[in-house]
């Protein structure tokens, strides 16, 4: 009997829905998490959802390259990820309908909802820490430290909220300068923090959040408005930023796999929103919550899948849209936490 890829995915969908409906699921999975917060919001068109057939004012300057998934292309900025795309799942239909500002997106991606009555919802790391405690050492770690001012004086979704100070994330000092794998992670600050995250998970930490950047002001980041004369990142800075991520992300997954930790470690990588499909007059892209691409791996997540798609202009979901509450349910499902909604269909093995 031959099982086609379609048969396999349909079976996986049924399994995922069945797991979500099971009242005994919460608390039965012993999965930890590394959450890579791509502060600033990467452009979907210039990273993992290129539109080479779109007009020049949309498609951007980077050429597409083929990945290991037939018919799926990334931009040329991610050669390592393209060659290892069977190791993670790409969600190309992520979106939200709240204000397209850094703060709301960061709250939605890391808690599943916006604050209510002025109280920020607990971060996923705080929830996991409160439910399962620590294996050894701090349960909930934030690297390299909290996000600073990003435009509005409200939280970024990285606190314990109403759970209290006992479950707040902590920063640690962990020297990786002599680690033999440091070069494979890229030798950047972000690469070092990803390496620290794996070592912390190996030592018993439940949840590690890595902020790729701690601000979007007067620094190079994913926030590519290309504001004239400032240090904000233009698309010309994307090759260096993307290379840092390309090295660190692939090394992190390989390191977890080699240590036997990938099946028990969910790895989430997402920005707070995407970027406008049209280039602005400065040659950059502005905030856009209409659609963007995020990545999921480990923790029971299947590899080599593409969930959803964006429209031909990369402006909105074309099929299988994924919102914050469904992402939250997927993360909670993987971590064995209670969830009110079903996870993304077909994503668990």
Secondary structure, DSSP 8 states (H G I E B T S, - for coil): ----HHHHHHHHHHHHHHHHH-TT-TTT---EEEEEE-TT---STTTTS--TTS-HHHH-S--EEE-SSTT-EEETT-HHHHHTGGGSEEEEEE---S-SSHHHHHHHHHHSS--BTTB----HHHHHHHHH--SSS-SEEEES------SSSS--S-S-GGG-GGG--B------TT-TTTGGGTSSHHHHHHHHHHHHHHTT-SEEEEES-S-SSSS-SS-----TTSSS--GGGHHHHHHHHHHHHHHHHHHHHHTT-STTEEEEEE-S-EE-SS--TTS---EE-S-EEEEEESTTB-SS-EE-EE-TTSSSEEES-B-HHHHHHHHHHHHT---SS---TT-B-
